[in-house]
Amino acid sequence: MPDPIVIVENLVKEFDSFRAVDGVSFTVERGQIFGFLGANGAGKTTAIRILCGLLKATAGRAEVAGVDVVKNPEAVKSKIGYMSQKFSLYEDLLVKENLEFYGGIYRLKKAVLKQRINEISERLDIKHFFNSIVHDLPIGWKQRLALASAILHQPEVLFLDEPTSGVDPLTRRGFWKLIYDLAAQRTSVIVTTHYMDEAEVCERIAIIHLGKIVALGSVAELKASDHAETLEQVFMSRVQSVA
């Protein structure tokens, strides 16, 4: 039986006369890995920020983990994790201090927070950096810390905005292994990317261009409907059709 945890209907976001998100509709099932594939400026990040309660929609409906984010954007923040494209943790704090700070924001009890920090630091291999200043870490380790902070409170839905941009291939593989593990535990993951290989491993994808979804479905479905051998061929065909 379908079990949608994210429901988006005709979502619109306008900045003055510019429509950044233009009538977007899709659903995400519980425990599903859903990918937003598009070039920079396509509208991926704007849509994600609305679903995270960080931007107010101009029109449409969006429900995340049972919360209407258009009417009550603050209520959704305790139910989701969000890793932004730009690193946004406190670079003048230690790694451990950042995790403790975000645990406090999510109101985790001390014993629970200690357990979660130990579990996550083991999975992401960041324990040996606990007493390092975040500013001094390489970008790949900063990304691991950002992900650790986003899943500290065991969110129902995890939003990852181009999480592997600028990191090395080994770190990318590690990120995706964790994404699979989270989905297996029934966490829904919505990830934006401009990498074809990352979109290929999502269960469903939405190709977004000029604020519109121009293709939606599994990679196999999209290839079959376009008689294409590769996802890149589907992408180019759909984008060019609305250019």
C-alpha positions in Angstrom: 0.0 0.0 0.0 1.3 3.5 -0.8 2.4 5.4 2.3 3.2 8.9 1.2 5.1 11.0 3.8 5.6 14.0 1.4 2.7 15.3 -0.7 3.2 18.3 -2.9 0.5 19.8 -5.2 0.9 22.7 -7.6 3.6 24.3 -5.5 4.5 27.8 -6.6 7.2 30.3 -5.4 7.5 33.7 -7.0 10.2 36.3 -6.3 8.6 39.5 -7.7 8.0 38.7 -11.3 10.3 35.6 -11.4 8.6 32.2 -10.8 11.3 30.0 -9.3 9.0 27.0 -8.6 6.2 26.7 -11.1 3.3 24.3 -10.3 5.4 21.4 -8.9 3.6 18.3 -7.8 5.0 15.0 -6.5 4.8 12.5 -3.6 7.5 10.6 -1.7 6.8 7.3 0.1 8.0 6.5 3.5 11.5 5.0 3.3 12.0 6.1 -0.3 15.0 7.8 -1.8 13.7 10.5 -4.1 16.0 12.6 -6.3 15.7 16.1 -7.7 17.8 16.2 -10.8 18.5 19.6 -12.5 21.1 22.2 -13.3 22.0 25.1 -11.0 19.1 27.6 -11.0 16.5 25.0 -12.0 14.5 25.5 -8.8 15.6 22.4 -6.8 16.9 24.3 -3.7 13.9 26.7 -3.6 11.5 23.8 -3.6 13.5 22.0 -0.8 13.6 25.2 1.3 9.8 25.5 1.1 9.4 21.9 2.3 11.7 22.5 5.2 9.7 25.5 6.3 12.5 28.0 5.4 10.6 29.8 2.6 7.0 30.7 2.3 5.2 29.3 -0.8 3.3 31.7 -3.0 0.7 29.1 -3.8 -0.1 25.4 -3.7 -0.1 22.7 -1.0 2.8 20.8 0.7 2.5 18.3 3.5 5.6 16.8 5.1 5.3 14.1 7.9 1.7 15.1 8.4 2.4 18.9 8.7 1.0 21.5 6.3 4.2 23.4 5.7 2.4 26.2 3.7 0.2 27.0 6.7 2.5 26.0 9.6 6.1 26.0 8.5 7.6 26.0 12.0 5.9 22.8 13.0 7.8 20.7 10.4 11.3 21.5 11.6 11.3 19.0 14.5 10.3 16.2 12.1 12.9 16.7 9.4 16.6 16.8 8.9 18.2 19.3 6.5 21.6 19.5 5.1 22.0 22.7 3.0 24.2 23.1 0.0 26.3 25.7 1.8 28.1 24.5 4.9 26.2 26.2 7.8 27.6 24.8 11.1 29.6 26.8 13.5 33.2 26.8 12.3 34.7 28.3 15.5 33.4 25.4 17.6 34.7 21.9 18.1 33.1 19.0 16.2 31.7 17.7 19.5 30.4 21.1 20.5 28.5 21.4 17.2 26.8 18.1 17.8 25.9 18.9 21.4 24.5 22.3 20.3 22.2 20.8 17.7 21.2 18.0 20.1 20.1 20.8 22.4 18.1 22.5 19.7 16.3 19.3 19.1 15.7 18.9 22.9 17.4 15.5 23.1 17.9 14.3 26.7 21.5 14.1 27.7 21.6 10.3 27.8 19.9 10.0 24.4 22.2 12.7 22.9 25.3 11.0 24.2 24.2 7.7 22.7 23.2 9.3 19.3 26.5 11.1 19.1 28.4 7.9 19.7 26.4 6.0 17.2 26.6 8.6 14.4 30.3 9.4 14.9 31.1 5.7 14.6 29.0 5.4 11.4 30.5 8.5 9.8 34.0 7.9 11.2 34.3 11.4 12.8 35.0 10.4 16.4 38.8 11.1 16.0 37.9 14.7 15.0 35.8 15.4 18.1 38.2 17.9 19.6 39.1 19.6 16.3 38.0 23.1 15.3 35.5 22.7 12.5 37.2 25.5 10.5 40.3 23.4 10.2 38.6 20.3 8.7 38.8 19.4 5.0 35.5 19.8 3.1 34.7 16.1 3.1 34.8 15.9 6.8 32.8 19.1 7.2 30.1 17.4 5.0 30.1 14.4 7.3 29.6 16.6 10.3 26.8 18.4 8.6 25.1 15.1 7.8 25.6 13.9 11.4 23.9 17.0 12.7 21.0 16.6 10.3 20.2 13.0 11.4 21.0 13.4 15.1 17.3 13.5 16.2 16.3 10.6 13.8 14.1 12.6 11.5 11.3 11.1 9.5 12.3 12.9 6.4 15.9 13.9 5.5 16.5 16.7 2.9 20.0 16.7 1.4 20.8 19.6 -1.0 23.6 18.5 -3.2 25.4 16.8 -0.3 28.3 15.5 -2.2 29.2 18.6 -4.2 32.9 19.2 -4.0 33.8 16.0 -2.1 36.0 13.2 -3.3 34.7 10.0 -4.8 35.4 7.9 -1.7 33.4 10.3 0.4 30.5 10.3 -2.1 30.3 6.5 -1.9 30.3 6.7 1.9 27.5 9.2 1.8 25.3 7.0 -0.4 25.9 4.0 1.7 24.5 5.9 4.6 21.6 7.1 2.6 20.7 3.5 1.7 21.0 2.5 5.4 18.7 5.4 6.4 16.1 4.4 3.8 16.2 0.8 5.0 15.3 2.1 8.4 12.2 3.9 6.9 13.7 7.3 6.7 12.6 9.1 3.6 15.4 10.9 1.8 15.0 13.7 -0.7 18.3 14.6 -2.4 19.1 17.2 -5.0 21.9 16.6 -7.4 23.2 17.5 -10.8 25.2 14.2 -11.0 23.6 11.6 -13.3 25.1 8.7 -11.5 23.6 9.8 -8.2 20.2 10.3 -9.8 20.5 6.8 -11.3 20.5 5.1 -7.9 17.4 7.0 -6.6 14.2 5.0 -6.5 12.3 7.8 -8.1 13.5 11.1 -9.6 12.0 14.4 -10.7 13.8 16.2 -13.5 13.3 19.9 -12.8 14.0 22.7 -15.4 13.0 26.4 -15.2 11.0 25.7 -12.0 8.9 22.9 -13.6 9.0 19.1 -13.3 9.6 17.9 -16.8 9.9 14.2 -16.0 8.8 12.1 -13.0 9.2 8.4 -12.2 11.8 5.7 -11.8 14.9 5.8 -14.0 13.7 2.6 -15.7 10.3 4.2 -16.4 11.7 7.4 -17.8 14.2 5.5 -20.1 11.4 3.3 -21.4 9.0 6.2 -22.0 11.7 8.1 -24.0 13.1 5.0 -25.7 16.5 6.1 -24.2 19.5 4.1 -23.2 20.8 6.5 -20.6 19.3 8.9 -18.1 21.4 11.7 -19.6 19.5 11.2 -22.9 16.2 11.5 -21.1 17.4 14.6 -19.3 18.6 16.3 -22.5 15.4 15.4 -24.4 13.0 16.7 -21.6 15.0 19.9 -21.0 15.2 20.7 -24.7 11.5 20.1 -25.2 10.7 23.1 -22.9 13.7 25.3 -23.7 
